[in-house]
Each structure stands twice: as C-alpha cells, then as structure tokens.
Amino acid sequence: MAAGTDAIIFKAVTDRLLAMPGVLPVAAPNVVFPAAGQPLPPKYLRLTFLPNQTRQITMGNDPQQKRGLFQVSVVWPVGQGIIGALDVADQVIDHFKNQSLFASGVKVTISSEPWAAGPLQEGERVQIPVTIPYIAFEPEN
C-alpha cells in the first residue's frame, strides 16, 4: 500500500489509466516489461512520473501542494502510420480530462486538459507522449 504522497498520486493516476476501456499493455517505471520470457508487444503504453517542486500555499503546517506531470506514451510500430496511435492518445486525453481522483486521503486533480506531443521515432517504434498535469495536497497529519 502506498503511504507517501507521491506514491499515492502515482497509484491514483495509474489506477485511472488501467480503468480505461481497451487499455493496451502498460510498461510502468522500474517494472520488468514485458514479463520474463514474453515478447515485446507491438503496441503498448509507457508510463513516466514527473513530480515537480512542492509549493507551500499557506503559512504554518498546512498541507503543501504537490504538482507534477504524468506522461503516458503511446508506443506504436513503425510503418503503420500514426492515425491509430493518435486515436489511442485521444482516448487517454479524454479518459483524464476534467478528472479528480481520490486515494488514501489525497485528492488528485487534473489541473488542465492533457495534451499529446508530436510523434517521436525511436528505432522500430514511434511514440506519442500524452502529458497529464496534476495538482494534489498532502494529507493532513
């Protein structure tokens, strides 16, 4: 079970992604992907978690604001065009747009509409990063 605020935020946004209908296989940070003995799937999602500087909004011991970016890269095979990958990126954007997530006493708010970057080619794969900005407050002690 996640106890630190960043861990709670990461779990909340990851759980939201995994609840997306028809979600592709997911490569999470520091998790072996694909599982031992399995081939790399041709299409999958790669997660990156980018917490930013914490902000003290008020004076005293009030909870601090956590900000950051959750990035979901749609990874697609080269030679299959980008329309399918862009469709998946749009699904991710729609799935997170205008959301507030709750986990372990932490409210995670998607702070603005997620966006997709242009396609990046890396070898035999093309990726389209979708950036999902969030804000949250540390739970009160």
N, C-alpha and C positions, 0 to 999 in steps of 0.2 A: 504494500500500500504506500502511495506517495505521501510524504509528510512535509517536505519543503515546498514553498510557494511555487517556485519554477517547475518542480516535478509535478505538482498538482495541475498547473497550467498546461504543461506538455501532455499529460494524460487526458485532460479535458478536450483539448483540440484534436488529439489523436483519436480518442473515442468518437468524437463527432465525425471525423473523416471516415472511420470504419463503419459508421452507421449509414453512409451514403449508399443508395441502391446501386448494385452492379459494380462496386468498388474493385479496382484492379489489385493485384498483389502489391503489398507495401514493403518497401525497404526502409526500415527505421534506423536511426543513428545507433551505431555500435552494436548492431544485431546482425549476426551472420545471415547473408542473403545472397542467393537462395539457400535453403536448408541444405546441409551436407548431403552430397550425392544427387542433388536436384539440378537440372539445367536452369540457366538464367531465362526467365520468361521473356518473350519478345516485347511485351508491353507491361509496364508497371509504374508505380508511384514511388518517388524517393523523397523522404522527409528530411527537412533541415529545421532546427530550432534555434532561433537567434534572439535571446533575451537582450534587452537594451539597458541603459542606465536607469536605476531606480530613482524615482522622484519623491521628495518629501513635499507633500501638498500643504500640510498644516504644521503648526508648531507642536512640540511635545512628542508624546509617544503614540500618536495616532498611526493607523496603518499606512504604509507607504505604497505609492502607486508603482506597479510593475508594468513595463511596456516592452514590446518586442514584436518580432515577426515570426510567423510560422510559414515555412515555404514548402509547398507540395509541387515537386517537379514531375510532370507527365513525361515518361520516357517511352519513346516510340522507335520502331525500326527505321533505318534509313531506306529510302526508296518507296515508301508507302504514302508519300505526301504528308501534309500537316493538318488536313481538314479533320481527320479522326482525332488527332492529338488535341487540336483546338476545341473540338466538341467536349472532350473529357475535361480540359481546362475550364471550359464554361460551366460544366456540371459542378466542378469543385467550387468555383466562384459562387454559383447560385446556392450551393449547399451551406456556405458560410456567411453569405450576405445577411446583414441585419440580425445576427445571432447574439444571444447572451447565453453563456454556458455556466452551469453551476456544478462545483465539485468540492467536497471537503471544506465547506465554508467559504470558498473563493468564488466570486462572480467574475467570469472572464467575458469581456465584451469585445466583439469585433468592432474596432474603432472607426473603420472606414471600409468602403467597398474593396474587396480583394481585387487584384489585377494580375493579368498574365503578361509576361515579358515575351519578346520575340524568340523564335526558335534558336537553340544553340546546338550545333552539331559536334559530337564527340565520338569519333570513330564510326562504329556501326550503329550508333544510336543518335537520335535527336531528342533534346529535352525542351520542354516549355515550362519554365518556372512560374508558379502561381504564388503570389505573395499575399499573406493574410495578416494584416496588422491587428494587434490586440492590446488591450489595457486590462489590468486587474488590480485589486488591492489585496495586500497581505491580510490574512485573517487576524482578527483581534485576539490578543492573548488573554 
